[in-house]
């Protein structure tokens, strides 16, 4: 043990001197950076900017990704525009269908009013014979077949008329025609309401397609624009301390304080 201590102890003062010399050099450098930060700003600023700047391979890869993204967005915007045009054409067709259904309903309503006025008058008296009832039945069947051929009544309604379910073929033809025209009017009114609902749905689909197309066109335009150069995320102010701001030119310190860490982080994210 005496041999070990005798070997190590003579080197302790020399090692302590080396450590004290290193600490003194570090203290001198820190003091110089705090007192005269202007001399070290170009050196450290360039090295920090060089370290923060992406490499050429990263820039090439980012350029390829940006071009690919812009092409995909352009294709999507073209398809969305075509879809919006198709939805608009469907909406215009639905509008025409609503107008045609409304005109047909108004014509049927006019027929009902005319026949109701005629039915209010005294009906001509005819002999109530089997031949007369047969004529009235044939007239009802023929009028119902004509209405179904014009698609004014459904097949089920025609079956009810021919089967005399809810229909009395012995009534006068004027009364039968009034009942038949009322049935046609109700059917046309239902079709007009259904056409209006389809027109509303087509309008909503056209609006959504137009909004989607506009959004994709704006995104495609933004993707083709060159990305503005971003500043380094590190600031020399953060490196040398707040005293360096007093040596900045007039107005530069105010701009530096306005660049918050959140804003510097957003500047580093590429905007597609």
C-alpha positions as CSV (number, residue, x, y, z in Angstrom):
1,X,0.0,0.0,0.0
2,X,2.8,2.4,0.7
3,X,4.2,1.6,-2.7
4,X,0.9,2.5,-4.4
5,X,0.4,5.7,-2.5
6,X,4.0,6.7,-3.1
7,X,3.4,6.2,-6.8
8,X,0.1,8.0,-7.2
9,X,0.5,10.9,-4.8
10,X,3.3,12.7,-6.7
11,X,0.9,12.9,-9.8
12,X,-2.0,14.5,-8.0
13,X,-0.8,18.1,-8.1
14,X,0.0,17.8,-11.8
15,X,-3.5,16.5,-12.6
16,X,-5.1,19.2,-10.5
17,X,-3.2,21.8,-12.3
18,X,-4.4,20.5,-15.7
19,X,-8.0,20.5,-14.6
20,X,-7.7,24.0,-13.2
21,X,-6.1,25.2,-16.5
22,X,-9.1,23.7,-18.5
23,X,-11.6,25.3,-16.2
24,X,-9.9,28.6,-16.6
25,X,-9.9,28.4,-20.4
26,X,-13.6,27.5,-20.3
27,X,-14.4,30.4,-18.0
28,X,-12.5,32.8,-20.3
29,X,-14.4,31.6,-23.4
30,X,-17.8,31.9,-21.7
31,X,-16.9,35.4,-20.4
32,X,-15.8,36.4,-23.9
33,X,-19.0,35.2,-25.4
34,X,-21.1,37.1,-22.9
35,X,-19.1,40.3,-23.0
36,X,-18.4,40.4,-26.8
37,X,-20.9,38.1,-28.5
38,X,-20.5,39.9,-31.9
39,X,-17.1,38.2,-32.5
40,X,-18.6,34.7,-32.1
41,X,-21.9,35.2,-33.9
42,X,-20.7,34.6,-37.5
43,X,-18.8,31.5,-36.5
44,X,-21.5,29.8,-34.4
45,X,-24.4,31.2,-36.6
46,X,-22.9,29.6,-39.7
47,X,-22.3,26.3,-38.0
48,X,-25.8,26.2,-36.5
49,X,-27.4,27.1,-39.9
50,X,-25.3,24.4,-41.6
51,X,-26.3,21.8,-39.1
52,X,-30.0,22.8,-39.3
53,X,-30.1,22.9,-43.1
54,X,-31.2,19.6,-44.7
55,X,-28.9,17.6,-46.9
56,X,-29.1,17.5,-50.7
57,X,-30.5,14.0,-50.6
58,X,-33.2,15.1,-48.2
59,X,-34.0,18.1,-50.4
60,X,-34.2,15.9,-53.5
61,X,-36.5,13.4,-51.8
62,X,-38.7,16.2,-50.5
63,X,-38.9,17.7,-54.0
64,X,-40.0,14.3,-55.4
65,X,-42.6,13.8,-52.7
66,X,-44.0,17.3,-53.3
67,X,-44.2,16.7,-57.0
68,X,-45.9,13.4,-56.5
69,X,-48.4,14.9,-54.0
70,X,-49.2,17.8,-56.4
71,X,-49.9,15.4,-59.2
72,X,-52.2,13.3,-57.1
73,X,-54.1,16.3,-55.9
74,X,-54.4,17.6,-59.5
75,X,-55.9,14.3,-60.6
76,X,-58.3,14.3,-57.6
77,X,-59.3,17.9,-58.3
78,X,-60.0,17.0,-62.0
79,X,-62.2,14.1,-61.0
80,X,-64.0,16.1,-58.3
81,X,-64.7,18.8,-60.9
82,X,-66.2,16.3,-63.3
83,X,-68.3,14.9,-60.5
84,X,-69.6,18.4,-59.5
85,X,-70.6,19.0,-63.2
86,X,-72.4,15.7,-63.3
87,X,-74.2,16.4,-60.0
88,X,-75.2,19.8,-61.3
89,X,-76.6,18.3,-64.5
90,X,-78.6,15.8,-62.4
91,X,-80.0,18.7,-60.3
92,X,-81.1,20.6,-63.4
93,X,-82.8,17.5,-64.7
94,X,-84.6,17.0,-61.4
95,X,-85.7,20.7,-61.5
96,X,-87.3,20.1,-64.9
97,X,-89.0,16.9,-63.6
98,X,-90.5,18.9,-60.7
99,X,-91.8,21.6,-63.1
100,X,-93.4,18.9,-65.4
101,X,-95.0,17.2,-62.5
102,X,-96.4,20.5,-61.2
103,X,-97.9,21.3,-64.6
104,X,-99.5,17.9,-64.8
105,X,-100.9,18.3,-61.3
106,X,-102.4,21.7,-62.1
107,X,-104.0,20.3,-65.3
108,X,-105.6,17.5,-63.2
109,X,-106.8,19.9,-60.6
110,X,-108.4,22.0,-63.3
111,X,-110.2,18.9,-64.7
112,X,-111.5,18.1,-61.2
113,X,-112.9,21.6,-60.7
114,X,-114.6,21.4,-64.1
115,X,-116.1,18.0,-63.5
116,X,-117.2,19.0,-60.0
117,X,-119.1,22.0,-61.4
118,X,-120.7,19.7,-64.0
119,X,-121.7,17.1,-61.4
120,X,-123.4,19.7,-59.4
121,X,-125.9,20.2,-62.1
122,X,-128.9,17.8,-62.4
123,X,-127.8,14.7,-64.2
124,X,-129.8,13.5,-67.2
125,X,-132.3,10.7,-66.5
126,X,-131.8,7.5,-68.3
127,X,-133.7,4.2,-68.1
128,X,-132.1,1.9,-65.5
129,X,-132.0,-1.2,-67.5
130,X,-129.4,-4.0,-67.7
131,X,-128.2,-2.6,-71.0
132,X,-127.7,0.9,-69.5
133,X,-125.7,-0.6,-66.5
134,X,-123.6,-2.6,-69.0
135,X,-122.8,0.5,-71.0
136,X,-121.8,2.4,-67.8
137,X,-119.6,-0.5,-66.8
138,X,-117.9,-0.6,-70.2
139,X,-117.4,3.1,-70.1
140,X,-115.7,2.9,-66.6
141,X,-113.4,0.1,-67.7
142,X,-112.4,1.9,-70.9
143,X,-111.7,5.1,-69.0
144,X,-109.6,3.3,-66.4
145,X,-107.6,1.5,-69.1
146,X,-106.9,4.8,-70.8
147,X,-105.8,6.4,-67.6
148,X,-103.5,3.4,-66.8
149,X,-102.1,3.6,-70.3
150,X,-101.2,7.2,-69.7
151,X,-99.6,6.1,-66.4
152,X,-102.0,8.3,-64.4
153,X,-103.1,5.4,-62.2
154,X,-101.2,2.3,-61.0
155,X,-101.8,-1.3,-62.1
156,X,-103.2,-2.0,-58.6
157,X,-105.7,0.8,-58.9
158,X,-106.8,-0.5,-62.3
159,X,-107.3,-3.9,-60.8
160,X,-109.5,-2.4,-58.1
161,X,-111.6,-0.6,-60.7
162,X,-112.0,-3.6,-62.9
163,X,-112.8,-5.8,-59.9
164,X,-115.3,-3.3,-58.6
165,X,-113.5,-3.0,-55.3
166,X,-114.6,0.4,-54.0
167,X,-116.2,1.3,-57.4
168,X,-119.8,1.1,-58.4
169,X,-120.1,0.6,-62.2
170,X,-123.9,1.5,-62.0
171,X,-123.2,5.2,-61.2
172,X,-123.6,7.8,-63.9
173,X,-120.6,8.3,-66.2
174,X,-120.2,11.9,-65.0
175,X,-119.9,10.8,-61.4
176,X,-117.5,8.0,-62.4
177,X,-115.3,10.4,-64.4
178,X,-115.2,12.8,-61.4
179,X,-114.1,10.0,-59.1
180,X,-111.5,8.8,-61.6
181,X,-110.1,12.4,-62.2
182,X,-109.8,12.9,-58.4
183,X,-107.8,9.6,-58.2
184,X,-105.5,10.8,-61.0
185,X,-105.1,14.2,-59.3
186,X,-104.0,12.6,-56.0
187,X,-101.6,10.4,-57.9
188,X,-100.0,13.3,-59.7
189,X,-99.8,15.3,-56.5
190,X,-97.9,12.4,-54.8
191,X,-95.5,12.3,-57.8
192,X,-94.9,16.0,-57.6
193,X,-94.0,15.7,-54.0
194,X,-91.6,12.8,-54.7
195,X,-90.0,14.8,-57.5
196,X,-89.5,17.7,-55.2
197,X,-87.8,15.5,-52.7
198,X,-85.5,14.1,-55.3
199,X,-84.7,17.6,-56.5
200,X,-83.7,18.6,-53.0
201,X,-81.5,15.6,-52.6
202,X,-79.9,16.3,-56.0
203,X,-79.3,20.0,-54.9
204,X,-77.6,18.9,-51.7
205,X,-75.4,16.4,-53.6
206,X,-74.5,19.1,-56.1
207,X,-73.5,21.6,-53.4
208,X,-71.3,19.0,-51.6
209,X,-69.6,18.1,-54.8
210,X,-69.0,21.7,-55.7
211,X,-67.5,22.4,-52.2
212,X,-65.2,19.3,-52.5
213,X,-64.1,20.4,-56.0
214,X,-63.3,23.9,-54.8
215,X,-61.3,22.6,-51.9
216,X,-59.3,20.2,-54.0
217,X,-58.6,22.9,-56.6
218,X,-57.3,25.3,-53.9
219,X,-55.1,22.5,-52.4
220,X,-53.8,21.7,-55.9
221,X,-52.9,25.3,-56.5
222,X,-51.1,25.5,-53.1
223,X,-49.2,22.3,-53.9
224,X,-47.8,23.7,-57.1
225,X,-46.6,27.0,-55.5
226,X,-42.9,27.1,-54.4
227,X,-42.3,26.7,-50.7
228,X,-41.0,29.9,-49.0
229,X,-37.5,29.6,-47.5
230,X,-37.8,28.9,-43.7
231,X,-35.5,30.4,-41.2
232,X,-33.4,28.4,-38.8
233,X,-35.1,27.1,-35.8
234,X,-32.2,28.2,-33.5
235,X,-31.5,31.8,-32.7
236,X,-28.2,33.3,-31.8
237,X,-30.0,35.1,-29.1
238,X,-30.8,31.8,-27.3
239,X,-27.1,30.9,-27.6
240,X,-25.3,33.9,-26.3
241,X,-27.9,35.2,-23.9
242,X,-30.3,38.1,-23.7
243,X,-27.5,40.7,-23.5
244,X,-26.8,40.2,-27.2
245,X,-30.2,41.8,-28.1
246,X,-28.9,45.1,-26.9
247,X,-26.3,45.1,-29.7
248,X,-28.7,44.3,-32.5
249,X,-29.6,47.1,-34.9
250,X,-32.7,49.2,-34.2
251,X,-35.9,47.3,-34.8
252,X,-34.2,44.0,-35.1
253,X,-34.7,43.1,-31.4
254,X,-38.4,43.7,-31.7
255,X,-38.7,41.3,-34.7
256,X,-36.6,38.7,-32.9
257,X,-38.9,38.8,-29.8
258,X,-42.0,38.3,-32.1
259,X,-40.6,35.0,-33.4
260,X,-42.0,32.7,-30.8
261,X,-40.9,29.0,-30.5
262,X,-44.3,27.9,-31.8
263,X,-43.9,30.1,-34.9
264,X,-40.4,28.8,-35.5
265,X,-41.7,25.3,-35.3
266,X,-44.5,26.0,-37.9
267,X,-41.9,27.5,-40.2
268,X,-40.0,24.2,-40.2
269,X,-43.1,22.2,-41.4
270,X,-43.5,22.2,-45.2
271,X,-46.9,23.5,-46.3
272,X,-48.4,21.3,-49.1
